[in-house]
Amino acid sequence: MKRTIEISGLEARFYDQFILIGTLGLYQVLLNRVIRDMGIRENDRILDLGAGTGKNARIMNRYLHSGTVTGVEIGDEMARIFKKKNAKYSNISLVKTRIDEPLDFSERFSLVVIFLVIHGLSQDKRETVLDNGFRALQPGGRLCIFDWSRFELEKAGSLLRFFMKRIECPPALDFIQRDFNKSLYEAGFTGIEEKYYVRGKMRLLCGVKEETRDEA
């Protein structure tokens, strides 16, 4: 059975462990590399959309001195784990709400991050998430998405084809065919850059909210 993007129950409670075992520990190495490549500054105010268990927030926090991390997560079990995992960090907080519905933050952030979440949404919901990220950023702030890249599934290896067709959530098949650089541009982001991983099948895609632009 294909999974959905919202994770609950046993899978949520042991999500980090399942990922580590399933990837033979390689995901931990990849995640550390991706977060390093984001170029986090010590005073960044980070908004983590779809924050999951808070593992990403804790790793990003290693790069901060006076900065903060605000996670956004809707799953009850994930939110509980997030709070427990980061309880000792006064600069890490959690907002329990959906990321695919319009959000309104009074605070502006310098960096918005989305880890392996946006591929699991329909395209209209992805556009809502991008709009939320754009409006939450201060002018000059950055949005960084780590997710699947654009590739032809039928030209991929048999193991990856099996995973995408039988295990990954259905919207992912649409996501890997889309020009998401264009989606970022249409959402108002410029200076778009990308860095590839796992033989080009995953990427870090970042865009900037121009200093002179703001939401209407």
MOMO-V922418 format. One record per residue. PSI is psi in whole degrees, 0 to 359 (999 if undefined). Layout:
BEGIN
psi
PSI
PSI
END
This chain:
BEGIN
psi
135
143
160
168
333
123
137
178
217
320
321
317
327
27
309
319
320
318
315
315
316
333
11
35
356
330
324
317
314
315
316
320
316
314
322
318
345
341
45
135
154
342
15
143
107
134
119
102
119
56
347
226
355
4
317
320
318
322
316
328
338
335
355
151
299
7
179
159
125
114
148
121
139
333
131
311
317
317
320
316
319
310
319
316
329
20
329
357
110
343
6
126
169
136
124
99
173
150
348
20
154
131
154
103
133
331
148
143
154
343
127
130
147
113
114
45
315
336
338
4
157
161
323
324
324
318
324
318
316
320
319
317
317
312
332
341
146
155
133
353
165
146
129
128
124
119
189
149
182
123
162
114
321
344
358
169
161
323
316
321
317
314
313
323
330
337
314
155
146
318
342
328
327
319
317
350
351
149
89
344
317
322
318
317
317
336
353
3
146
183
39
129
154
148
131
152
169
56
38
2
344
156
158
116
121
144
163
139
113
148
328
357
149
169
154
999
END
